[in-house]
């Protein structure tokens, strides 16, 4: 994989990790300067990845037009825009409360939307996403 040359420094509003947020949780945005290289189009997303003070299990979108991911375990400036195959996949079976789920569930969601865990043990990790 050929690495791009040159640094680009941009200012963006950055929101804290969405991983593990429960309904009703809110965080105030912070203004930070992010230094990164141009997009690496043929790279593979690395999950979970560390970015600033968060750990992310899926593609992220912080005041930019498209979701993106890191190509390293700890973000080092190498990134790409996410395509359909890059988004995090549900992990089945997963343990939630006292049951094991083999498919998306609406249990525990106050909006009645189907969701799944991104790890085998939701009770411990609390990492999830809504199902498509």
Secondary structure per residue as TSV (DSSP state, phi and psi in degrees):
chain	resnum	aa	ss	phi	psi
A	1	X	-	360.0	123.6
A	2	X	-	-78.2	132.8
A	3	X	-	-93.8	138.3
A	4	X	-	-69.7	156.6
A	5	X	-	-108.0	151.1
A	6	X	S	93.1	142.3
A	7	X	-	-102.0	149.0
A	8	X	E	-128.6	129.5
A	9	X	E	-115.5	123.4
A	10	X	E	-131.4	153.5
A	11	X	E	-103.7	133.5
A	12	X	E	-139.2	160.1
A	13	X	E	-81.9	131.5
A	14	X	E	-119.3	127.4
A	15	X	-	-99.9	145.9
A	16	X	-	-62.6	162.6
A	17	X	-	-49.3	130.8
A	18	X	-	-81.7	-12.2
A	19	X	T	-63.1	123.7
A	20	X	T	84.8	3.8
A	21	X	-	-67.7	139.4
A	22	X	-	-99.2	161.1
A	23	X	T	-57.9	133.9
A	24	X	T	94.4	-15.3
A	25	X	-	-70.3	138.9
A	26	X	-	-136.7	149.9
A	27	X	-	-132.1	144.6
A	28	X	-	-82.8	141.9
A	29	X	-	-70.9	153.8
A	30	X	E	-122.8	149.6
A	31	X	E	-95.3	123.2
A	32	X	E	-137.7	157.2
A	33	X	E	-101.0	129.0
A	34	X	E	-113.6	125.9
A	35	X	E	-101.8	125.5
A	36	X	E	-149.0	163.1
A	37	X	-	-88.6	166.8
A	38	X	-	-61.7	160.2
A	39	X	-	-56.5	139.2
A	40	X	-	-100.5	105.1
A	41	X	T	-70.8	-32.6
A	42	X	T	-99.1	15.6
A	43	X	-	-79.8	170.1
A	44	X	-	-116.2	132.1
A	45	X	-	-61.7	143.0
A	46	X	-	-111.1	119.6
A	47	X	S	-125.7	141.8
A	48	X	S	-73.3	154.9
A	49	X	E	-124.7	152.7
A	50	X	E	-97.9	132.1
A	51	X	E	-142.3	121.1
A	52	X	T	54.4	-121.1
A	53	X	T	-105.9	24.4
A	54	X	E	-124.3	160.9
A	55	X	E	-118.5	127.7
A	56	X	E	-119.2	133.9
A	57	X	S	-106.7	4.0
A	58	X	S	-153.3	171.6
A	59	X	-	-60.9	149.3
A	60	X	B	-123.3	160.8
A	61	X	-	-143.9	109.0
A	62	X	S	-118.3	93.4
A	63	X	S	52.4	34.8
A	64	X	S	-126.8	167.0
A	65	X	S	-72.5	-37.0
A	66	X	S	-125.7	154.8
A	67	X	-	-73.1	149.5
A	68	X	E	-140.4	169.2
A	69	X	E	-142.0	162.8
A	70	X	E	-87.7	150.0
A	71	X	S	-98.4	2.5
A	72	X	S	-127.0	158.1
A	73	X	S	-60.1	-43.0
A	74	X	B	-113.2	121.2
A	75	X	-	-51.8	123.7
A	76	X	-	-125.1	20.9
A	77	X	S	102.3	-13.9
A	78	X	-	-93.4	122.5
A	79	X	E	-151.6	170.8
A	80	X	E	-154.7	157.3
A	81	X	E	-71.4	142.3
A	82	X	-	-80.5	138.0
A	83	X	-	-103.5	175.2
A	84	X	G	-54.9	-40.2
A	85	X	G	-76.2	-8.9
A	86	X	G	-84.0	-23.5
A	87	X	S	-65.2	147.5
A	88	X	-	-58.1	142.8
A	89	X	-	-101.1	146.9
A	90	X	-	-63.9	147.6
A	91	X	-	-107.2	121.1
A	92	X	S	-123.8	142.6
A	93	X	S	-75.7	160.6
A	94	X	E	-133.5	153.6
A	95	X	E	-99.6	124.3
A	96	X	E	-133.8	124.0
A	97	X	T	55.5	-116.8
A	98	X	T	-111.5	14.3
A	99	X	E	-121.6	157.4
A	100	X	E	-108.3	128.7
A	101	X	E	-109.0	136.9
A	102	X	S	-108.4	2.4
A	103	X	S	-156.2	173.3
A	104	X	-	-59.0	149.5
A	105	X	B	-134.5	155.8
A	106	X	-	-100.0	-6.1
A	107	X	T	-56.6	131.0
A	108	X	T	83.8	-6.5
A	109	X	-	-95.8	119.9
A	110	X	T	-68.5	-15.7
A	111	X	T	-97.5	-3.4
A	112	X	-	72.4	22.5
A	113	X	-	-93.5	142.1
A	114	X	-	-71.0	138.4
A	115	X	E	-141.4	169.6
A	116	X	E	-146.9	164.4
A	117	X	E	-89.2	149.1
A	118	X	S	-98.1	2.3
A	119	X	S	-135.0	167.3
A	120	X	S	-67.1	-28.4
A	121	X	B	-122.9	91.2
A	122	X	H	-63.0	-37.4
A	123	X	H	-55.6	-37.3
A	124	X	H	-86.9	-47.3
A	125	X	H	-90.8	-32.9
A	126	X	-	56.2	39.9
A	127	X	-	-110.6	123.5
A	128	X	E	-150.8	172.4
A	129	X	E	-153.0	158.4
A	130	X	E	-74.0	144.0
A	131	X	-	-80.3	151.1
A	132	X	-	-77.1	360.0
